[in-house]
Amino acid sequence: MKALEIDVSGIEENGVIADIGSNLKLDLIYNNKDNYIYVSVLDASENRLTGFFRLVPTIDYLKLVRINLNYQLRCLKINDYAEEKDRITPFNLNKDYKFFLIGEENG
């Protein structure tokens, strides 16, 4: 399991494209109206593999790609004091919640 630290500074204005390894990237945008982060999976050439999905805990975002991959990408709660009802925002993404690439060979 590999923890991913994604810099989301500037996401409110421009969105963020983050390299997560394994020839995949995440496109993250922030919606100011509903205060949610939305995530889309891209390939190494930044071709979109999925549409945008609301960022919520425990979903395997790589399963949505419909390509047989031997690992998972999940956003998990890392702070025991974070409320389950909390939205994942740019302010708590790396503090209360963090992306993890699970099952990737660390070599």
Secondary structure as GFF3:
##gff-version 3
##sequence-region A 1 107
A	DSSP	beta_strand	2	4	.	.	.	ID=ss1
A	DSSP	alpha_helix	11	14	.	.	.	ID=ss2
A	DSSP	beta_strand	16	21	.	.	.	ID=ss3
A	DSSP	beta_strand	24	31	.	.	.	ID=ss4
A	DSSP	beta_strand	36	43	.	.	.	ID=ss5
A	DSSP	beta_strand	53	54	.	.	.	ID=ss6
A	DSSP	three_ten_helix	63	65	.	.	.	ID=ss7
A	DSSP	beta_strand	72	77	.	.	.	ID=ss8
A	DSSP	beta_strand	97	102	.	.	.	ID=ss9
###
